[in-house]
Every structure is written in C-alpha cells, then in structure tokens.
C-alpha cells in the first residue's frame, strides 16, 4: 500500500479519507538528527524549527510518497503550503479546517472534507465511498481504543516517556495493520511491567508537540514521568472515538470537536478545561508546560495557562526548548530543580 504523507500541527488531518482512498497515512515529523539545512534555503531561521525539519524531510523523501496533504493548523503549516507546493514534485492537497467548532464552522469543515475527498478521487481515479470511509473509521477507532487503554497504564506501570512516544509515533506513521499488531504486542507486555517507580514524579505534559524522543528522554533523566498530556502526538490523537452511527464525513467533523483543543483553536478555554479535568481525574498536581523555540501559539498561551493552573494550586513550570538531538543541559537542570521542589 502506498504512503500518503501529511503535515498538520494539531491532529487536524483526516487520516480516514486517505485510508479510504487506499493509502497509508504518514504524519511528517521531520528528523531532528538530519536538522533543517535544506529547508533553511527556503525559510527564515526564525520560523518554527519543527516545521523546517518537516520540509527538510519532505525535500529528501517526497519521491517515496504518493501525495502530500496539508491541514490548516498553525501559521507555520499555512505559510508553508506555497513553499512546499513549489519545490516538491508530488500531488499536493489542502484541507481547510476551521478555527472553531460552532455550527457555522462545522458546515465549513464538512465542505472542506468533501472537497478533499473529491480532489483525491479525481487525482487518483479512486472511489471513496461511504462504506470505505466507515471501514476506515472503524479501523481508526480500534487503534485509538487500544492506545487509550495503553496510555492509561502510564500512571501505574513502569512505562518510560520514550516508550510512550514510540507508541504514538508508530500509530501516526506505520501501516494500519502493523499498528494494530504492534499495539497488541504492547497490550500483552505493558500490564505485566513493574509498578510505577517510586523514584519518579508523575506529571502532565502540555505545550508544543514533542516530535522526537530526545525531549522525552530529558524528562525521564530529570525524574519526571509523563502520565497525562494533551499533545497531538499523545492524548489528542486517541482521546475521542470517531462516531460510528452517523454519516462518515459528518462523523469526522464531530470527532474534530471532541478532541482536546490545541492552542491554535478558539475559544482557548476548552484547552484549559481539558487540562484541569485531566489533572483532577488523575489526582495529579504537577505540570510541565513547554514551547518549542519560535512556536508562537503555545508561547502566547503559556502565561495564561500557567496562571490559571497556579490558581488551582497546581505546581507548574514553563520553559522554551530547542530543536536539537543533543541533550539540552539547561532544560535538564531546570526540570531537575522542578522535580526537587515537588518532592
Ligand atoms: S511547533 Fe508550534 S509553530 Fe511549529 S508546527 Fe507545531 S504549533 Fe506550529
């Protein structure tokens, strides 16, 4: 099965439409080890480095992809569109997703999904029927349900931050059957793991998406174990099930409204509400908030989120992090200090 790559910043891309067209969806995450050199020929270096890393990967690997889709996410994804379209050779598609989830936005979103479906049908000569969409939705829901159960084990079992990252990375990049097989292996292995290590402190992680395992390793090194989060490469991807009893494209619109909201969407209160609920239901009182350097949506939201959670008595640290494969010693020191304050 051919791969169809996509670039989004907040789990806006409708993977199921691509699956129904007969492709494996592949979320472009860039390669922090490869850096951003080729992309820097086209984009300013004060642009989000993750987005530059994604373009860097696309410039090297787009021949392996049947097509590339962009979903309307943050300004970095939007402003990239023209650069990518001009410099990459593969068929290119735009999926317009709304900033809100009110009734007007839902009508707009439904039209955007239908346009994308029609564009794929025309470009590849395939029929994306309601039956195929419904089958793709069922398969996605099986994956999300398994991930939900596995992620819940973080609070009670010894599941490292990089292992959790790898579970989600696999889910957004590998063929669907392989993902189900892999999650099945984890379902047999993770419940038998030793209990949550006493030496580590459980925290909730929020902010920019963590797109490489190095940052998760830094948190592990600092003695902080992520047991909840609201990231796209995390709970946002599997928190909600896609409704199966309504017309498929309408179901995808509803699903979008059920997800934990990223900082790019309004009203912002919904993001804060998810964080408060996650903390309350998990009995957690510690949060690591971070933004990738030059990631404006999360940097702008951070003072408000930090203050609101502090008002609830939550212990919280916010830091800006680098896009680098080497150990971020400054971040490690700050996180270690934070952990000591929590003990
Ligand atoms: S890290 Fe921030 S600026 Fe970069 S793609 Fe994600 S949301 Fe956009």
Boltz pocket constraint, residues with backbone or C-beta under 6 A from the ligand:
constraints:
  - pocket:
      binder: B
      contacts: [[A, 8], [A, 9], [A, 48], [A, 49], [A, 50], [A, 51], [A, 74], [A, 75], [A, 76], [A, 77], [A, 208], [A, 209], [A, 292], [A, 294], [A, 295], [A, 296], [A, 297], [A, 298]]
      max_distance: 6.0
